[in-house]
Amino acid sequence: MNGRLPVVLPPVPGELFSSWIARHAAFYGVPSLTMLRHCLPEAVSLHIADRTLSRDQAGRLAEMFSMDAKTVRQMTFANLQRTAHRFISKEPIQRCASCKSGTSDPGPILRCDLQGWRITCPHCSRPFQDSAQCDRGRPFDQYHAAALRGEKLLNDDAERDIQTWTSPLELARLLLMRRVPWPLPRDAELWRYRVLGVVITDLDDVIAREGSFPPSPKHPIVPLHIRPALLAGVAIVERVGPEMLQMLQAHTFGHNRNRFVAETDHLVNPAFGLPGPRQMQLI
């Protein structure tokens, strides 16, 4: 294959860049990475291209595929702010049964299939299903309205760099920090207690049934059936304001408290007319 491709497959609305490249590779009968390297010899992987495609690379691809460079780059996550990349899964973690019903299995992968801050499809607004099609119920339905507001807050932050008094993405990460409940529980299963549980009091019991709960500030993608709690928690804290962060600081201890204070004092102190960040000590 040389020069412009003779046949170009139009992207499905919202399609992920690597999915679009993979469909071309299947059409031309070559491996996906070979297809990408035909256009970008320096490409290392489709996964990396999804996250780091530069404007120059998008321009070269656009010429090869006879389309607009902006459209090519919009299929990637390259325009997301840095914090948002932690919320992007390496593989699809959710699906919209409505939008996928008319496509062949497995069908194109959409950007939103990997976005760990979403609970609804951005194309039809219907609730996502777990990609593994596991039905774990909807334990946080009572927080639905707040969760939808939280979803919008995180999406505006990730996709448009629109924030209120702080970054909703950072708030979500803070709420996933561990806390130590008091009085200490008899089972001493401290892994399941998160700061979010102070805001969404139903959370502790739901997580107790999970057996494990790996999401953390470093890996903040929460399972779909629990995600409404995190989104609702963000919406509640954002609405109340920095004063609520001061209350949440009191539920953290030791190194976790130092980390929480370090990341929130610049928001809390101005709200109370206090000086800058405190000098922290181990507890």
C-alpha positions, 0 to 999 in steps of 0.5 A: 500500500502506498500513498492515500488509501483507495478505500476509507471506512468512515468512523462510527460516531464516537469511535475510538481511534485504535478501533477505526485503525483495526477495522481498516487492518481487517479490510486490507488483511494486515495486522492492526499495528502494520496498518498504523505503521503504514501511516506512522512508521514510528508508532509503538502500539495502538494503545499508546496512539490512542493516548498520545497522538500528536497534531503532526501525526494526526495530520499525516494520518488525515492525508493518508485517509483523506479526512480532517486532522481534527476529526482523527485526533478527536477519536483519541484521548490525546486532548484529555487533561493529564488527570483524566488519563487515570480514568481511561481503561486499557480495555472496554469496561462498559457497553451501551446495549442500545447503540451496539444492538445494530452492529456486528459482534464485537463491533466498533469500540467507542471512546466512551466504552473506556471512560471510567467516569461515565455511567450513561452513554453520551450518544443516547443517554441510556445507562451503560451495561457492564462489558462482561454483562454481569448483573450486580444490581443497582445498589445506589439508585437513590443517588441517581440524580446526584450521580448524573450531575457528578458524571457531567462534572467529571466529563466537563473536567476531562473533555473540556477542562471546565472546573468549578472551585476545584477539579472534579476528577481530583475530588474523585481521587481524593474520595477513594483514599482510605479512611480508618472508621471509628470505633474500629470494626471487629473484623478489622477489614480496613481495606474496604473503608474509603473517604467516600463512605463518609459521604455515601454511607451505604458504601461500606456495606456494599463494598463489604460484599465485594471481597476486594476493592482495588480502586484507589487514587492511583487507579480510580476506575470503579466498577460500574455498579459502584460508580454512581456512589463515587459520582454522587459523592463528587457532586455532593462535595462540589456542591457543599464546597471546601468546608466539607473537605475539612470535615473529611480530613478528620476521617483520615489518619497517618500517612493518608491524612498527610496526603489528604491534607497536602492535597486539600489545604490549599482549598480548605484554608482560604475558605476559612481565612487561614494561612497556607498549607500546614506543616504536616507531621506523621501521626 
